[in-house]
Amino acid sequence: MQNAIACAALVATLAAGGCRQAAVAPDSERAAPPNPFVVTTNAGTTLSGAAARIDIRFTDAAKAPDVEVIFSASGGAGRSWSVVSAASADFLERQSLTARVVDGRIVPGTASVQVRVGDAEDTAASEGLLSFRLYAGRLTGEASRMGDEFAARFEGPFVVTCAVPAPPIPGGAPAASGDDAHPALIVDETFESVLCRPYATLGGWQR
């Protein structure tokens, strides 16, 4: 989904404005507060990083979106700690998630927790539990039931992206994504589309 695409006139799913020539990417995030995202592991290490990211992707305008929540933090000696989690669409209403930690393919309801020290490769927790909730523009939770280097409490701001199927180019064939598995998506930065508008103030975060 990392393909740049041409921005055409928006059709049924998009209202006027709010269109940019980009696929879902960190530089399309909504502005976040200046305070960092903080992670404190059970081993006593405190790390910090950029705001967590909630990516909402409507690969099919007629179906519920795919939702991915990503956050990471780093510190001295090349230490880093990161999470990639997938949630079902009802997470956007409940604003809380409990996911099973796995070392493998991520599907809704599961997550990966990884750590890195120095130049070593990332190491993933083989099992455990990840839970967090959203409140007033902040994400708070913990990773538990795993080794102390993986288990942690975390808290900080989050940003939201929302992407919808790109409109077809008049007279041309539909644009394809790089992996040919999903249609090309376009980021609705201003949350003006019919699909993205309900999430414009997700968790109390105002535009």
Stockholm file with secondary structure:
# STOCKHOLM 1.0

chainA/1-207         MQNAIACAALVATLAAGGCRQAAVAPDSERAAPPNPFVVTTNAGTTLSGAAARIDIRFTDAAKAPDVEVIFSASGGAGRSWSVVSAASADFLERQSLTARVVDGRIVPGTASVQVRVGDAEDTAASEGLLSFRLYAGRLTGEASRMGDEFAARFEGPFVVTCAVPAPPIPGGAPAASGDDAHPALIVDETFESVLCRPYATLGGWQR
#=GR chainA/1-207 SS CCCCCCCCCCCTTCCSSCBCSCCSCGGGSCCCCSSCEEEEETTSCEEEESCEEEEEECSSTTSCCEEEEEEEEECGGGCEEEEEEEECTTHHHHCEEEEEECSSCCCTTEEEEEEECTTSCCEECSSCEEEEEEETTEEEEEEESSCTTTCEEEEEEEEEEEEEECCCCTTSCCCBCTTSSSBCEEEBTTCCSTTTGGGTTGGGCCC
#=GC SS_cons         CCCCCCCCCCCTTCCSSCBCSCCSCGGGSCCCCSSCEEEEETTSCEEEESCEEEEEECSSTTSCCEEEEEEEEECGGGCEEEEEEEECTTHHHHCEEEEEECSSCCCTTEEEEEEECTTSCCEECSSCEEEEEEETTEEEEEEESSCTTTCEEEEEEEEEEEEEECCCCTTSCCCBCTTSSSBCEEEBTTCCSTTTGGGTTGGGCCC
//
